Amino acid sequence: MQRISSTTDSKSTLRPTLSTCTHREPMADENEAVTPPRNRAVEFTIRGKWAHFGRIDTTTVKQSYRIIPPTTAMGLVAALLGYSRDSYYDAFSKQNAAFSIIVDSPIDPFQLAKLDLSTAGEDFESGRGKGVLRNFISRESTLGDRQQRLYEYLRDPSYRIFVSLNDDEVHNDLVDRLAAKKFAYTPCLGRSECVAHVPEWDVHELEPTTVESVDSTAPIDTAKATSSVSVERTPQRFTTAKHSRKPTSFVSYAFSKAGEQVSVLPSTEAYTTGDDALLFV
């Protein structure tokens, strides 16, 4: 496991600080922007009351990434389309898909104390409620460790996600579902209880351009260090593993918690929709 410092100030560099905690080979960091596979992108806005994107680089409180990670954005699109778990990694590989994310409202973290209860089979008991046989969590299973855990949530989050897809069938399926607002699974922002909705969507042509700032997150190899940006390091792509999944690469990107533009190096190659300047991850 690796630890990361994701805060910056005017005197700091955007490069995250890493310290190796195990003897495992470090996972590759690919901090350059990804080239969209096609000169088009589907944009949709996702909003909710709460969001929680569980950090994998901490074991203390249940902290949340501030930005929806690329892998979570992929899982969100896969859920809208009805893909089963771990079945979409090839379809959303860097050769077939690219994602760009804009912070649509200021990020507002909030810590909430919660009591987690086990849902293992031996912790349930059957009983009748209103004449219907139901399963209940047994009282005995709640009498042990009742220490509350702090969860970090984001209040009233809103993101705009741009996805460029190489496969015409997948692209058209996403457009049709957004137009009809008929999704295979309910959209959510991280945890399943963070139910969200998709109020707006559009399809854009992408035009190459050179910029000095972007509206989206910016991979740190292209970003300028300023006092107004923060940095996160998250998984970039997944692959299937035995009985599970694992990251194939990580990406560190700069973003503004206030939803402002991010300064980038001079003459950075980006893409424009006419309204937004984008870098993809």
C-alpha positions in Angstrom: 0.0 0.0 0.0 1.2 3.5 -0.7 0.5 6.8 1.2 -0.1 10.0 -0.6 -0.2 13.6 0.4 -2.9 15.3 -1.8 -2.8 18.9 -0.5 -0.9 21.7 -2.1 -0.1 25.3 -1.4 1.7 28.1 -3.2 5.1 26.8 -2.3 4.5 23.1 -3.0 4.8 21.1 -6.1 1.9 19.3 -7.7 3.8 16.0 -7.6 2.2 13.9 -4.8 4.5 12.6 -2.0 4.6 8.8 -1.9 6.0 6.5 0.7 6.2 2.8 0.1 4.7 0.7 3.0 5.3 -2.8 1.5 7.7 -4.6 -0.7 5.3 -4.8 -3.6 6.3 -3.3 -6.9 4.9 0.2 -7.2 2.0 0.7 -9.5 2.6 2.7 -12.6 1.6 6.3 -12.6 0.5 7.6 -16.0 0.1 11.3 -15.5 -0.2 12.4 -19.1 -3.6 13.2 -20.7 -5.3 10.4 -22.6 -6.1 10.9 -26.2 -9.8 10.5 -27.0 -10.4 7.6 -29.4 -12.9 9.6 -31.4 -13.5 13.3 -32.1 -16.8 13.2 -30.1 -17.9 13.0 -26.5 -21.1 12.4 -24.6 -21.5 14.9 -21.8 -23.9 14.3 -18.8 -24.3 16.1 -15.5 -24.7 13.9 -12.4 -26.0 15.4 -9.1 -27.1 14.2 -5.7 -27.5 15.1 -2.1 -24.4 13.1 -1.0 -21.4 11.4 -2.5 -18.7 9.1 -1.1 -15.8 7.8 -3.2 -13.9 5.6 -0.8 -10.1 6.3 -0.8 -7.9 3.2 -1.1 -4.8 4.9 0.3 -5.9 5.3 3.9 -7.1 3.0 6.7 -8.2 5.6 9.2 -11.6 7.2 8.8 -13.7 6.4 5.7 -12.4 9.3 3.7 -13.7 10.2 0.3 -11.9 11.4 -2.9 -13.1 14.9 -3.8 -13.4 14.1 -7.5 -15.2 11.1 -8.9 -12.3 8.9 -9.9 -12.0 7.7 -13.5 -12.7 4.1 -12.5 -15.8 5.2 -10.7 -17.0 7.2 -13.7 -16.5 4.1 -15.8 -18.5 2.0 -13.3 -21.2 4.7 -13.4 -21.5 4.6 -17.2 -21.4 0.8 -17.1 -24.3 0.8 -14.6 -26.3 3.1 -16.8 -25.8 0.7 -19.6 -26.5 -2.5 -17.6 -23.0 -4.1 -17.7 -22.3 -6.6 -15.0 -19.4 -6.1 -12.5 -15.9 -6.5 -13.9 -17.2 -7.0 -17.5 -16.5 -3.6 -19.0 -12.7 -3.0 -18.5 -11.8 -3.8 -22.1 -14.6 -1.6 -23.4 -13.4 1.3 -21.4 -9.6 0.8 -21.8 -7.5 3.8 -22.8 -7.6 2.6 -26.4 -11.4 2.5 -26.4 -12.6 5.3 -24.0 -11.4 8.5 -22.4 -13.0 10.4 -19.6 -12.9 14.1 -18.7 -14.5 15.4 -15.4 -15.5 18.9 -14.5 -16.4 20.0 -10.9 -19.8 21.6 -11.4 -20.3 23.0 -7.9 -17.9 23.8 -4.9 -16.8 20.7 -3.1 -18.2 20.5 0.5 -16.9 17.6 2.6 -18.8 16.6 5.7 -18.0 13.9 8.4 -20.9 11.7 9.5 -20.8 9.2 12.3 -22.3 5.8 11.4 -22.8 2.5 13.1 -22.0 -0.4 10.7 -23.9 -3.7 11.3 -22.9 -7.1 9.9 -25.0 -8.6 7.1 -23.4 -12.1 7.4 -25.9 -14.9 7.2 -25.5 -15.9 10.9 -26.3 -12.4 12.0 -29.9 -12.6 10.6 -33.0 -14.1 12.2 -36.5 -14.5 10.8 -39.6 -13.0 12.1 -43.0 -11.8 11.0 -43.9 -8.2 10.5 -47.4 -7.3 9.4 -48.0 -11.0 8.6 -45.0 -11.2 6.3 -42.0 -13.4 7.0 -39.0 -11.2 7.1 -35.3 -11.4 7.9 -34.0 -9.2 10.7 -30.5 -8.4 12.0 -30.4 -10.2 15.3 -30.1 -8.2 18.5 -27.2 -10.3 19.7 -25.1 -9.4 16.6 -25.3 -5.7 17.5 -24.1 -6.1 21.1 -20.4 -6.5 20.4 -18.3 -3.8 19.0 -20.6 -0.8 18.7 -17.9 1.8 18.0 -19.1 4.3 15.5 -17.1 5.0 12.4 -16.6 8.4 10.8 -17.5 8.5 7.1 -16.6 11.5 5.0 -19.3 12.5 2.5 -19.5 15.3 0.0 -22.6 17.5 0.3 -24.7 18.5 -2.8 -22.0 17.2 -5.3 -22.4 17.9 -9.0 -20.0 16.8 -11.8 -20.0 17.0 -15.5 -18.6 13.9 -17.1 -17.4 13.7 -20.7 -16.9 10.3 -22.2 -15.4 9.6 -25.7 -16.2 6.1 -26.8 -14.6 4.2 -29.8 -17.5 1.7 -30.1 -20.5 3.2 -32.0 -22.9 0.7 -30.5 -21.9 1.6 -26.9 -21.9 5.3 -27.8 -25.4 5.1 -29.3 -26.7 3.0 -26.4 -25.5 5.6 -23.9 -27.1 8.5 -26.0 -30.4 6.6 -26.2 -30.6 5.9 -22.5 -29.7 9.5 -21.6 -32.4 10.8 -24.0 -35.0 8.4 -22.5 -33.7 8.6 -18.9 -34.1 4.9 -18.8 -31.1 3.4 -17.1 -30.4 -0.3 -16.3 -29.3 0.6 -12.7 -30.0 3.6 -10.6 -27.2 6.2 -10.9 -25.3 6.8 -7.7 -22.3 8.8 -6.6 -19.9 6.2 -5.1 -21.8 4.3 -2.4 -25.1 2.8 -3.4 -27.1 4.9 -0.9 -25.8 8.1 -2.5 -28.6 8.1 -5.1 -28.1 10.7 -7.9 -29.9 11.9 -11.0 -28.9 13.0 -14.5 -30.6 16.3 -15.3 -28.7 17.3 -18.4 -26.8 15.7 -21.2 -25.4 16.5 -24.7 -23.1 15.3 -27.5 -20.2 17.4 -28.6 -17.6 17.4 -31.4 -14.1 17.6 -30.0 -11.7 20.1 -31.6 -8.0 20.0 -30.8 -6.7 23.3 -29.3 -3.8 24.7 -27.3 -4.7 26.3 -24.0 -3.2 27.8 -20.8 -6.1 26.6 -18.6 -8.8 23.9 -18.7 -12.2 23.5 -17.1 -11.7 19.9 -16.3 -9.2 18.1 -14.0 -5.6 18.2 -15.4 -3.1 15.4 -15.1 -0.2 16.7 -13.1 2.3 16.4 -15.9 0.4 19.2 -17.6 -0.8 21.3 -14.6 0.8 24.3 -13.0 1.2 24.5 -9.2 -0.9 27.3 -7.8 -2.4 28.1 -4.4 -5.9 27.4 -5.8 -5.6 23.8 -6.8 -5.4 20.5 -5.0 -4.2 17.1 -6.2 -5.5 13.5 -5.9 -4.1 10.2 -6.9 -6.6 7.6 -7.9 -6.8 4.4 -9.9 -7.0 5.1 -13.6 -8.0 1.7 -15.1 -8.9 -1.7 -13.7 -8.4 -5.3 -14.9 -9.9 -8.5 -13.7 -8.0 -10.5 -11.1 -8.8 -13.8 -9.4 -12.1 -13.4 -7.6 -11.7 -9.6 -7.8 -10.1 -6.8 -9.7 -7.0 -4.7 -9.5 -5.7 -1.4 -10.8 -3.4 -1.4 -13.8 -2.3 2.2 -13.4 -2.9 5.3 -11.3 -3.2 8.9 -12.3 -2.6 12.1 -10.3 -4.6 15.2 -11.4 -5.0 18.8 -10.3 -8.4 20.3 -9.7 -10.1 23.3 -8.1 -12.4 22.6 -5.1 -14.2 25.8 -6.0 -15.0 24.5 -9.5 -12.7 27.1 -11.2 -10.4 26.6 -14.1 -7.0 24.8 -13.7 -3.9 26.5 -15.0 -1.7 24.3 -17.3 1.6 24.5 -18.9 1.9 26.9 -21.9 0.7 25.5 -25.2 -0.9 22.4 -23.6 -2.7 20.3 -26.2 -6.4 19.9 -25.1 -9.8 19.6 -26.7 -12.7 22.1 -26.8 -16.4 21.6 -27.1 -16.9 25.3 -28.0 -17.7 26.0 -24.3 -15.3 23.9 -22.3 -11.6 23.1 -22.6 -10.9 19.5 -21.6 -8.2 17.1 -20.8 -9.0 13.4 -20.6 -7.8 10.7 -18.2 
